[in-house]
């Protein structure tokens, strides 16, 4: 859920940082709206109108927008703690505080990815079983889902930061963060947590696209 200018800036910054670190860089862009232009728009309207009337759909989408705002707020706070105060004003920032801010930053990224995954699954459920949607996605289930979307990413990261013996929160003044900075296991787990939901999202919308094309032919 980004504006075009925000996406341009985000992609440019990621490419620039990767090139500065001498990493191999590539980008994959999927134009889902263009693909859905080949589907009969009347089928799209009928399908998504049923879902749009449901309070849970609006609640999840609103939370995703909020997650995006929180992510940017945490990013600004991270720049303030890691760059502005130490460099401009010469303030010494606690390493534990820096690690905590990094957990907030990474947690907000993961939370946003999970929100997008839930929206995709919500669309899939509304497309596949629109008449049974209300009985499946009840307000109680929605509250539990929202709570998990916000608590699991942050709690999981902070548990990992404090569970490695002699590192992270268990090291003196959080001075040893080798598992996070150079540890291959942490990087693999993090990559799976980010890219696996993205793959699922792409497959879900591809199946929705197939279903709508099939309905349009019928």
Secondary structure, DSSP 8 states (H G I E B T S, - for coil): ---HHHHHHHHHHHHHHHHHTT---------HHHHHTTS-HHHHHHHHHHHHTSHHHHHHHHHHHHHHHHHHHHHHHHHIIIIIIIIIS-----HHHHHHHHHHHHHHHHHHHHHHHHHHHHHHHHHH-GGGHHHHS-HHHHHHHHHHHHHHHHHHHHHHHHHSTTSGGGSGGG---HHHHT-HHHHHHHHHHHHHHHHHHHHHHHHHHHHHHHHHH-
